[in-house]
Amino acid sequence: MTDLSHIFGSQGLLAERVPGFAFRAQQQAMAERIAAVLEAGGVLICEAGTGTGKTFAYLVPALLLGRKTILSTGTRNLQDQLFHRDLPLIRAALGLPVSAALLKGRANYLCRHRLNLALEDLTGLDLALRAHLGQVRDWSKATQRGDIAELSIPEDAPVWPAVTSTTDNCLGQDCPEWQGCHLVAARREAQAADLVVVNHHLLCADLALKDEGFGEILPGADCFVIDEAHQLPETASSFFGISLSSRQLLDLARDTELEARHEAGDVPELPDRAARLRRATQDLRLGLGDADRRGPWRELDAESGVQRALETVERRLSALADALKATAGRGKGLDACLARAKDLLGRMHTLTAAETADSVRWFETQGRGFRLHQTPLEVADLFREQIGQGRTAWVFTSATLAVGQGFAHFSRQLGIEEALTERWDSPFDYPHQALWFVPRGLPQPSEPGYNRQVLELACEVIGYSRGRAFLLFTSHRALRETAAGLEGRIEYPLLVQGTAPRAELLERFRELGNAVLLGTSSFWEGVDVRGEALSCVLIDRLPFASPGDPVLAARIDALRQRGGNPFRDYQLPQAVIALKQGAGRLIRGSEDRGVLVVCDPRLLSKSYGQTFLDSLPAMARTRQIEDVRAFFGAD
């Protein structure tokens, strides 16, 4: 095996050239194992505990090898961190002239053509959207990359769909702005680079042959390193499926009207049929009810009004497609709208047809929008086709892949049961840095008074920790109840998910130094708060996914029909990984100290609780609240 001590050792290159670097035996061992797999080919699944420094452990071998490598991370934020901070640091330390590129999905790049169309018609736009359009227009004149992350406008602002493209509305080489297209430039840069940083959404879109970013690049890659790999199976499920959203339908209607004004002003049927599709789409959303919903297709089958609304949307979409066919050749924009209408009509036909045994149909509504889905129950066969071809190397890594000591759950999900596996414990001194507390006397989470007792416990613990706490919940309802109960009862700043963007809440939490932050799933992972500002993590329940989730329910049924045990084989492993993620927020550095509170009594009263315990770091454990008070008294 390659010896990398001259780089990772206490006297190595990184210690010499990277400020604050410290030797970790686990990091060097991980880097050497990855180097061997990247060189020889094959598949490696590896877990590295918090603090191992896994980013450096895979970047160094990837840069040293010099082959075409794809690095995929869980989110765009991690992508930016990897490309703009970690990669330049390691490349400079090694003194290697390796070319690298950052590539995101097309929705992350300004589309100059879409911006021009939006600026042409400002009627009816609210002041905030007009102001954002002005910002984008000014920025468009100076930006080199066209990456929307360069602007401080919120990610969910309405301006972004208006000035970025989708696979549906992109005109490709027929676009008048093709020569200056930021997406095309990013793809060309990625094709030429030795190392390309992407995210899981983009990776899966390419594997599923959906043109989100760079279908020309993956076939030429020799090595793939998948960080935050625990997120990959769920991301893959959505990309290997079919979906249709209200936004796609409304965008088609709007774009048809805009293009008709330019290319077919003498064809009144086009804007008329586009308007009818818009109204039918809006009527379907109304028929789905005011509240946000997520449910199986059979719920729609039982609602005759929704069925009629679906049929109307399909009819209006078909009528628009017919009108666009009659104008074929009149203009590139209208021809693109025709292709989109045909594609959406095909998806509609598939979604309204009978359900297949290997997939589940479901729907969701959020705000003014809806989305219809057909999701495969498994992606193992699809991945198996892609992995292990020739001498290609694949490395899957995360701090949370193993359940207990094994990787069977993860490897089974991706069809890579024959992969090599390895895990390295965290270098942190958990027995001395952290205390794990399961309180006595709490009722079962299903009992009516449970949330109230969690609130009382939280108030007491927050008093001992002097704020400086994350309270993590498995449901929005429990979060809201606890937030309302804490109001006025604690003397520390209260930050609640949903009251501000996630990044803003985290920044305020760090700056305040004594705040209490309440969050659900999006705060359980990808959050790094070092130092005394975060000294306590309280988890209200074991994070079992809701059995009412339509995709989970279908997977449970399929597993049961095959003679499996859905709880043991799927629900429990998923919950273990989620708990590991939540617990991983607590200790982020060698100087950190803190208390992990798991309120759920099932952790110790149920036989499956041992599986959770076997998967958590070896913290000191207690059931006495006095030990928590003493821990913080010595802080």
C-alpha positions in Angstrom: 0.0 0.0 0.0 1.2 3.5 -0.8 3.0 5.2 2.2 1.7 8.8 2.5 3.5 9.6 5.8 5.6 12.2 4.0 2.4 14.1 3.3 0.2 13.3 6.4 2.8 12.6 9.0 3.7 14.9 11.9 6.7 16.2 9.9 5.0 15.9 6.5 4.1 18.4 3.8 0.6 19.2 5.2 2.1 19.9 8.7 4.6 22.2 7.1 2.4 24.1 4.7 -1.2 24.0 6.1 -1.8 26.2 9.2 -3.3 24.3 12.1 -2.8 20.9 10.6 -2.3 18.0 13.1 -1.3 14.4 12.4 -4.2 11.9 12.7 -3.4 8.3 12.2 -6.9 7.6 11.0 -6.6 10.3 8.3 -3.3 8.8 6.9 -4.7 5.3 7.0 -7.9 6.5 5.1 -5.8 8.3 2.5 -3.6 5.3 1.9 -6.6 3.0 1.5 -8.3 5.3 -0.9 -5.1 5.8 -2.9 -4.8 2.0 -3.4 -8.4 1.7 -4.7 -8.1 4.8 -7.0 -4.9 3.3 -8.5 -6.1 -0.3 -8.9 -9.9 0.2 -9.5 -12.8 -1.3 -7.7 -15.3 -0.1 -5.1 -14.6 1.1 -1.5 -17.2 2.0 1.1 -15.6 3.7 4.1 -16.8 5.6 7.2 -14.6 8.1 8.9 -15.7 9.5 12.3 -16.0 13.2 12.9 -12.6 14.9 13.0 -10.8 12.4 10.8 -10.3 15.0 8.1 -11.8 12.8 5.3 -11.8 15.7 2.8 -8.0 15.9 2.8 -7.8 12.1 3.0 -9.5 11.8 -0.5 -8.3 15.0 -2.1 -4.6 14.1 -1.7 -4.7 10.7 -3.4 -7.0 12.1 -6.1 -4.6 14.9 -6.9 -1.5 12.7 -6.7 -3.0 10.1 -9.1 -3.6 12.7 -11.8 -6.5 10.8 -13.5 -9.8 12.2 -14.5 -11.7 12.3 -11.2 -15.2 13.3 -10.2 -15.8 14.5 -6.7 -19.4 14.5 -5.6 -20.7 16.2 -2.4 -24.1 16.3 -0.8 -25.0 19.9 -1.3 -24.1 23.0 -3.3 -22.7 24.6 -0.1 -20.3 21.7 0.4 -19.4 21.9 -3.2 -18.4 25.6 -2.9 -16.5 24.8 0.3 -14.6 22.0 -1.3 -13.8 23.9 -4.5 -13.0 27.3 -3.1 -11.4 26.4 0.2 -10.1 22.8 0.6 -9.0 22.1 -2.9 -6.8 25.2 -3.4 -5.2 24.6 0.0 -4.2 21.0 -0.8 -3.2 21.8 -4.3 -0.9 24.6 -3.1 0.5 22.4 -0.3 1.4 19.6 -2.8 2.6 22.0 -5.4 0.6 20.1 -8.1 -0.6 21.9 -11.2 -3.8 19.8 -11.4 -6.6 21.6 -13.3 -10.0 21.6 -11.5 -13.5 22.7 -12.3 -16.7 23.4 -10.3 -19.9 22.3 -12.1 -23.4 22.7 -10.8 -26.9 22.0 -12.4 -28.2 24.4 -14.9 -30.6 26.1 -12.4 -27.4 27.5 -10.7 -26.3 29.5 -13.8 -27.7 32.7 -15.2 -29.4 32.3 -18.5 -29.0 35.5 -20.5 -31.8 34.7 -22.9 -34.3 34.1 -20.0 -33.1 37.4 -18.3 -33.8 39.3 -21.6 -37.2 37.8 -21.8 -38.0 38.7 -18.2 -36.8 42.3 -18.6 -39.0 42.7 -21.7 -42.3 42.2 -19.8 -42.3 43.7 -16.2 -46.1 44.3 -16.1 -47.8 42.8 -13.1 -44.6 42.0 -11.2 -44.4 43.0 -7.5 -41.8 45.5 -6.3 -39.5 42.9 -4.7 -39.3 40.9 -8.0 -38.6 44.0 -10.0 -35.8 45.0 -7.6 -34.3 41.5 -7.8 -34.4 41.6 -11.6 -32.6 45.0 -11.5 -29.9 43.4 -9.3 -29.5 40.4 -11.6 -29.3 42.7 -14.7 -26.5 44.8 -13.1 -24.7 41.7 -12.0 -25.0 40.0 -15.4 -22.8 42.7 -16.9 -19.9 41.9 -14.6 -20.1 38.2 -13.7 -17.6 35.8 -15.3 -19.1 32.5 -14.2 -22.8 33.4 -13.9 -23.1 31.3 -10.8 -26.2 32.7 -8.9 -24.4 31.9 -5.6 -22.4 35.1 -6.3 -25.5 37.2 -5.4 -27.0 37.5 -2.0 -30.5 37.1 -3.2 -32.2 34.1 -1.3 -32.1 30.8 -3.1 -35.9 30.5 -3.1 -36.6 34.0 -4.4 -39.1 34.1 -7.4 -36.5 35.8 -9.6 -34.3 32.7 -10.1 -36.8 30.6 -12.1 -37.3 33.6 -14.3 -33.6 34.1 -15.2 -32.3 30.5 -15.2 -33.0 27.7 -17.6 -34.4 24.2 -17.2 -34.0 21.2 -19.5 -37.5 22.0 -20.7 -37.0 25.6 -21.8 -33.3 25.7 -22.8 -33.0 26.4 -26.6 -29.6 24.8 -26.8 -27.6 25.8 -29.8 -30.6 27.7 -31.2 -30.4 30.2 -28.4 -29.4 33.7 -29.4 -27.1 33.9 -26.3 -25.4 30.5 -27.0 -21.9 32.0 -27.4 -22.0 33.7 -24.0 -23.9 30.9 -22.2 -22.5 30.4 -18.7 -23.6 26.8 -18.5 -21.9 25.9 -21.8 -18.7 27.6 -20.5 -18.8 25.6 -17.2 -19.3 22.4 -19.1 -16.4 23.0 -21.4 -14.2 23.9 -18.4 -15.3 20.6 -16.7 -14.6 18.6 -19.8 -11.0 19.9 -19.9 -10.3 19.6 -16.1 -8.5 16.8 -14.4 -10.8 17.0 -11.4 -14.4 18.1 -11.4 -16.4 18.9 -8.3 -20.2 18.2 -8.6 -23.0 17.4 -6.2 -25.2 14.3 -5.9 -28.1 15.8 -7.8 -25.9 16.5 -10.8 -24.2 13.1 -10.6 -27.6 11.2 -10.5 -29.0 13.4 -13.2 -26.2 12.3 -15.4 -26.4 8.7 -14.5 -30.1 8.8 -15.3 -29.3 10.5 -18.6 -31.2 13.6 -17.7 -29.5 16.7 -19.1 -28.9 18.7 -15.9 -25.3 19.4 -16.3 -22.6 17.3 -18.1 -23.6 14.2 -19.9 -20.4 14.4 -21.9 -18.1 14.1 -18.8 -18.9 11.0 -16.8 -18.0 8.5 -19.4 -14.5 9.9 -19.5 -13.9 9.7 -15.8 -11.6 7.1 -14.2 -12.3 7.8 -10.6 -15.4 8.8 -8.6 -15.2 9.9 -4.9 -18.7 10.3 -3.3 -18.6 12.3 -0.1 -21.7 12.5 2.2 -22.6 9.2 0.5 -25.4 8.4 2.9 -27.5 10.9 1.0 -27.0 9.2 -2.4 -29.7 6.4 -2.3 -32.5 8.9 -1.6 -31.2 11.4 -4.2 -30.9 8.6 -6.8 -34.5 7.5 -6.2 -35.8 10.9 -7.3 -33.7 11.1 -10.4 -34.4 7.6 -11.7 -38.1 8.3 -11.4 -40.6 10.6 -13.2 -42.1 13.8 -12.0 -44.3 16.6 -13.2 -44.7 19.9 -11.4 -47.1 22.8 -11.5 -44.1 25.0 -12.2 -43.2 23.1 -15.3 -46.8 23.5 -16.6 -47.0 27.2 -15.7 -43.6 27.9 -17.2 -44.6 26.3 -20.4 -47.8 28.4 -20.6 -45.9 31.6 -19.9 -43.1 30.8 -22.3 -45.6 29.9 -25.0 -47.2 33.3 -24.6 -43.9 35.1 -24.7 -42.6 33.2 -27.8 -46.0 33.6 -29.6 -45.7 37.3 -29.2 -42.3 37.2 -31.0 -42.9 34.5 -33.5 -46.6 34.0 -34.1 -48.5 37.1 -33.3 -51.1 36.2 -35.9 -52.0 32.9 -34.1 -54.4 33.8 -31.3 -55.0 30.2 -30.4 -51.5 29.9 -28.8 -51.9 32.4 -26.0 -55.5 31.3 -25.6 -54.6 27.7 -25.1 -51.7 28.6 -22.9 -54.0 30.6 -20.7 -56.4 27.6 -20.5 -53.5 25.3 -19.4 -52.6 27.9 -16.7 -56.1 28.0 -15.3 -56.4 24.2 -15.4 -53.1 23.9 -13.5 -54.3 26.4 -10.9 -57.6 24.7 -10.5 -55.8 21.4 -9.9 -53.8 23.0 -7.1 -57.0 24.4 -5.6 -58.6 20.9 -5.8 -55.7 19.4 -3.8 -56.6 21.5 -0.8 -55.1 24.5 1.1 -52.8 22.6 3.4 -49.4 21.2 2.3 -49.8 17.5 1.6 -47.8 14.4 0.7 -49.6 11.2 0.0 -50.0 8.1 -2.2 -51.8 8.3 -5.5 -54.7 6.3 -4.2 -55.8 9.4 -2.2 -56.2 11.2 -5.5 -58.1 8.2 -7.0 -60.6 8.6 -4.2 -61.3 12.3 -4.9 -63.5 12.7 -8.0 -62.9 16.5 -8.2 -59.2 16.0 -8.4 -59.5 13.3 -11.0 -61.6 15.7 -13.2 -59.0 18.4 -12.6 -56.2 16.0 -13.7 -58.1 15.1 -16.8 -58.6 18.7 -17.6 -54.9 19.5 -17.3 -54.1 16.6 -19.6 -56.7 17.8 -22.1 -55.5 21.4 -22.0 -51.8 20.3 -22.3 -52.7 18.1 -25.3 -54.6 21.0 -26.9 -51.6 23.3 -26.5 -49.4 20.7 -28.0 -51.7 20.5 -31.1 -51.6 24.3 -31.5 -47.8 24.3 -31.3 -47.6 21.5 -33.9 -49.5 23.8 -36.3 -46.8 26.5 -35.9 -43.9 24.1 -36.2 -41.0 25.9 -38.0 -42.2 29.4 -37.2 -39.5 29.9 -34.7 -36.9 28.2 -32.5 -38.7 29.3 -29.3 -42.0 27.8 -30.3 -40.4 24.6 -31.5 -38.8 24.3 -28.1 -42.2 24.8 -26.4 -43.6 22.0 -28.6 -40.9 19.6 -27.5 -41.6 20.5 -23.9 -45.3 20.1 -24.3 -44.8 16.6 -25.8 -42.4 15.6 -23.0 -44.8 16.8 -20.3 -47.7 15.1 -22.0 -45.7 11.8 -22.0 -45.0 12.2 -18.3 -48.7 12.9 -17.6 -49.7 9.7 -19.5 -47.2 7.7 -17.4 -48.3 9.2 -14.1 -52.0 8.6 -14.7 -51.5 5.0 -16.0 -51.6 2.0 -13.7 -48.9 1.7 -11.1 -46.0 -0.8 -11.7 -44.8 -3.3 -9.1 -41.3 -1.8 -8.8 -42.4 1.9 -8.3 -44.8 4.0 -6.4 -46.9 7.0 -7.5 -47.4 9.8 -5.1 -48.0 13.6 -4.9 -47.1 16.5 -2.8 -48.3 20.1 -2.5 -46.4 23.0 -1.0 -47.6 26.6 -1.0 -49.1 27.3 -4.4 -47.4 24.5 -6.2 -47.8 20.7 -6.6 -45.6 17.9 -7.9 -46.6 14.4 -9.1 -44.1 11.6 -8.9 -43.4 8.0 -9.9 -40.4 6.8 -7.8 -38.6 3.5 -8.1 -38.6 1.5 -4.9 -35.0 0.4 -5.4 -32.1 1.8 -7.4 -29.6 -1.0 -6.8 -30.0 -2.5 -10.3 -29.6 0.9 -11.9 -26.4 1.6 -10.0 -25.0 -1.8 -10.5 -24.9 -1.1 -14.3 -22.8 2.0 -13.8 -20.3 0.8 -11.1 -17.4 -1.5 -11.6 -17.0 -1.0 -15.4 -13.4 -1.6 -16.5 -10.8 -0.2 -14.1 -13.0 2.5 -12.9 -12.7 3.3 -9.2 -15.5 4.3 -6.8 -15.1 5.5 -3.3 -18.2 6.1 -1.1 -17.5 7.9 2.2 -19.3 9.6 5.0 -19.2 9.9 8.8 -22.5 8.0 8.9 -22.6 4.9 6.6 -22.3 2.0 9.0 -25.1 0.6 11.2 -23.2 -0.9 14.2 -20.0 -2.0 12.6 -21.4 -3.1 9.2 -22.3 -1.6 5.8 -24.9 -4.1 4.6 -27.7 -1.5 4.6 -25.9 1.0 2.5 -24.3 -1.5 0.1 -27.6 -3.2 -0.5 -29.3 0.0 -1.4 -26.8 0.7 -4.2 -26.2 -2.9 -5.3 -22.6 -2.9 -4.3 -22.6 -5.8 -1.9 -19.1 -7.0 -3.1 -17.4 -3.6 -2.3 -14.4 -3.4 0.0 -15.3 -1.8 3.4 -13.3 0.1 6.1 -14.1 2.3 9.0 -12.1 4.6 11.2 -13.2 5.9 14.6 -13.1 9.6 15.3 -9.8 10.8 16.8 -11.7 12.9 19.3 -11.6 11.9 23.0 -15.4 11.3 23.3 -15.3 9.8 26.8 -13.8 13.0 28.2 -15.2 15.5 25.7 -18.9 14.4 25.7 -21.6 13.2 28.1 -24.5 11.2 26.8 -27.7 11.6 28.8 -31.0 9.6 28.6 -33.4 11.0 31.3 -35.4 8.8 33.6 -39.2 9.0 33.9 -40.2 10.3 30.5 -43.4 8.6 29.0 -43.4 6.9 25.6 -43.3 9.3 22.7 -46.8 8.2 21.6 -48.4 9.4 24.9 -50.2 12.8 25.0 -48.0 14.4 27.6 -44.7 13.6 26.0 -44.0 16.9 24.2 -44.8 18.8 27.4 -42.3 16.8 29.5 -39.6 17.2 26.8 -40.2 21.0 27.1 -39.8 20.9 30.9 -36.5 18.9 30.5 -35.3 21.3 27.8 -35.8 24.3 30.1 -33.8 22.6 32.8 -30.9 21.5 30.6 -30.8 24.9 28.8 -30.4 26.5 32.2 -27.4 24.3 33.0 -25.8 24.8 29.6 -26.5 28.6 29.6 -28.1 28.4 26.2 -25.6 27.2 23.6 -27.9 24.4 22.5 -29.4 22.8 19.4 -32.9 21.2 20.0 -33.4 18.8 17.1 -36.9 17.5 16.3 -38.4 14.8 14.1 -41.5 16.8 13.4 -42.5 20.4 12.7 -45.4 20.0 15.1 -43.2 19.1 18.1 -40.8 22.0 17.1 -43.6 24.5 17.1 -45.0 23.3 20.4 -41.6 23.5 22.1 -40.8 26.9 20.6 -44.1 28.3 21.9 -43.4 26.8 25.3 -39.9 28.2 25.6 -41.0 31.7 24.7 -40.6 33.8 27.8 -39.3 30.9 29.9 -35.6 31.0 29.0 -33.4 34.1 29.2 -31.4 33.1 26.1 -31.9 34.1 22.4 -34.3 31.8 20.7 -33.8 30.9 17.0 -36.5 28.9 15.3 -36.3 27.1 11.9 -38.6 28.9 9.4 -38.3 32.4 10.9 -35.2 33.1 8.7 -33.1 31.3 6.1 -31.0 28.4 7.5 -27.7 30.0 6.8 -28.8 33.2 8.6 -30.0 31.3 11.6 -26.7 29.5 11.9 -24.7 32.7 11.5 -26.7 34.4 14.3 -26.3 31.3 16.5 -22.5 31.5 16.1 -22.3 35.2 16.7 -24.6 35.3 19.8 -22.7 32.6 21.6 -25.5 31.7 24.0 -28.5 31.1 21.7 -30.9 28.1 21.5 -31.7 26.9 18.0 -34.7 24.7 17.2 -34.6 22.7 14.0 -35.9 19.7 12.1 -34.3 17.5 9.5 -32.3 20.1 7.7 -30.4 20.9 10.9 -29.5 17.3 11.7 -26.6 17.2 9.2 -24.3 19.5 7.3 -24.0 21.9 10.2 -20.6 22.7 11.7 -20.5 24.9 14.8 -17.2 24.6 16.7 -16.4 26.0 20.1 -18.5 26.9 23.1 -21.4 28.3 21.1 -22.7 24.8 20.8 -22.4 22.8 24.0 -25.6 20.8 24.1 -27.6 18.8 21.5 -31.1 17.6 22.6 -32.9 15.2 20.3 -36.6 14.8 21.1 -37.3 11.3 19.5 -35.5 8.5 17.8 -35.6 9.6 14.1 -37.8 7.0 12.6 -39.3 8.2 9.3 -43.0 8.7 9.3 -44.8 5.5 8.2 -47.3 7.8 6.4 -44.7 8.8 3.9 -45.9 7.3 0.6 -42.5 6.1 -0.7 -41.6 4.6 2.7 -45.0 2.9 2.9 -44.5 1.3 -0.5 -41.0 0.2 0.3 -42.3 -1.4 3.5 -45.0 -3.3 1.6 -42.5 -4.5 -1.1 -40.1 -5.7 1.5 -42.8 -7.5 3.4 -44.1 -9.2 0.2 -40.6 -10.5 -0.5 -40.5 -12.1 3.0 -38.2 -9.5 4.5 -38.5 -7.6 7.8 -39.1 -3.9 6.9 -38.3 -2.7 10.3 -35.0 -4.5 10.7 -33.9 -4.2 7.1 -34.9 -0.6 6.4 -36.6 1.5 9.0 -34.1 0.8 11.8 -30.9 1.3 9.7 -32.3 4.6 8.3 -33.1 5.8 11.8 -29.6 4.8 13.1 -27.9 6.8 10.4 -30.1 9.8 11.1 -29.4 9.7 14.8 -25.7 9.5 14.1 -26.0 12.6 12.0 -27.8 14.5 14.7 -25.4 13.4 17.4 -22.5 14.4 15.1 -23.4 18.1 15.5 -22.1 18.1 19.1 -18.3 17.6 19.0 -16.7 19.3 15.9 -13.2 20.0 17.3 -10.6 18.5 19.6 -11.4 21.3 22.2 -15.2 21.0 22.1 -17.1 19.8 25.1 -20.8 19.0 25.3 -23.8 17.0 26.4 -26.0 14.9 24.1 -29.5 14.5 25.4 -31.7 11.8 23.8 -35.1 12.1 25.3 -36.7 9.0 23.8 -36.9 6.2 26.5 -37.1 3.5 23.7 -33.4 3.9 23.4 -33.0 1.8 26.5 -36.3 0.1 26.9 -36.5 -1.6 23.5 -34.3 -4.4 22.2 -33.5 -2.5 19.0 -32.0 0.4 21.2 -28.7 -1.5 21.3 -28.3 -1.0 17.6 -28.4 2.7 18.1 -26.0 2.5 21.0 -23.5 0.4 19.1 -23.4 3.0 16.4 -22.8 6.1 18.5 -19.4 7.3 19.6 -18.1 6.0 23.0 -19.3 8.9 25.1 -19.5 8.9 28.9 -23.1 7.9 29.7 -25.5 8.9 32.5 -29.2 8.9 33.4 -28.8 11.4 36.2 -29.6 15.1 35.5 -27.2 16.0 38.3 -24.3 14.7 36.1 -25.5 17.1 33.4 -25.4 20.0 35.9 -22.0 19.0 37.1 -20.7 18.7 33.6 -21.6 22.3 32.8 -20.6 23.5 36.2 -17.0 22.4 35.4 -17.3 23.9 31.9 
